[in-house]
Amino acid sequence: MAYKSERDSKSRKNTTSRRAVTGASEGVTSPVNVPARTLRVKIFTIIFLVLLTGTSASFYRMVYIPYRNQVEHSATATALVLSTIHAQGTRQAQITATGQALEHSAATATARFQNEYRRITGTTPILNDLLGTPDLVNWETNPFCTFANGAYHVIAAQEHAFVSCTARHTYFSDFAYQVHLHIVRGDKGGIVFRANPASGRYYLFEVASDGHYALYYYPDNTGRTAKKLAFASSTPLAIGPQQENTISVIARGTSLTLYINGLYVTRVSNPSLHAGLIGVLADDDRRATEVVYTRAQVWQLS
């Protein structure tokens, strides 16, 4: 029995050992040995992924975002520039169109006034005076308004003063008036029209030896209250001593249209005078002046 018990004890011990072994194989996980090289590869892979992620974030933040902003800013700036260029182009086109319209309008007006001059002067004048004598319309004669050598001479010898000589048997309202003249010496010559000698009121249209013309309205005989209605240099005017020029005015109502050598120069409107005498003048602006007139013509307007 003792032997049996010992054997049983041994059997129990063997059984216990088998169970322990069996239990280890069936339910208990033993530690796994991982090679060191494999572990290093995994660590390096993890580090690379972390660095790649950080580099991508840095690239997005430090490179892509500034580049995108710059592109957007450039696109906005380009759009503004293109918009400005378009606006400037539109504005310039409008200015050009306006200028062309004004030029066309001015050219149309010039052609109309030029045609009016040709039409009027192409008819027979009611006065065609060669100014050889004063008799036809009773031109003034005095030391400053004289007839000599088949022409009418007007002399102004006082500085900053002019002399006018009127045809006393004239009185015109709507008309065209034209004279041929040349400045022998001095400064200016021209015409007066719609003149009233008693009150000293008249219009004065003169040309100068330096190439300009002027139109004035004189409201009285003081000579200090003249109103300048037009003043400019004139391309049609022949400049120089002994140069002959033709000056003309078409007076119709309040409209006064001026011509030099048959070419339109300007038109003004003034309601001050409606009718009066015609005349010629010499203007001593800085030098003693003598002007010779060889023809005076008037066309009555209907």
Secondary structure by P-SEA (a helix, b strand, c coil): caaaaaaaaaaaaaaaaaaaaaaaacccccbbbbbaaaaaaaaaaaaaaaaaaaaaaaaaaccaaaaaaaaaaaaaaaaaaaaaaaaaaaaaaaaaaaaaaaaaaaaaaaaaaaaaaaaaaaccccccccccccccccccccccccccccbbbbbbccccbbbbbbccccccccbbbbbbbbcccccccccccccccccccccccccccccccbbbbbcccccccccccbbbbbccccccccbbbbbbbbbcccbbbbbccccccbbbbbcccccccccccccccccbbbbbbcbbbbbbcc
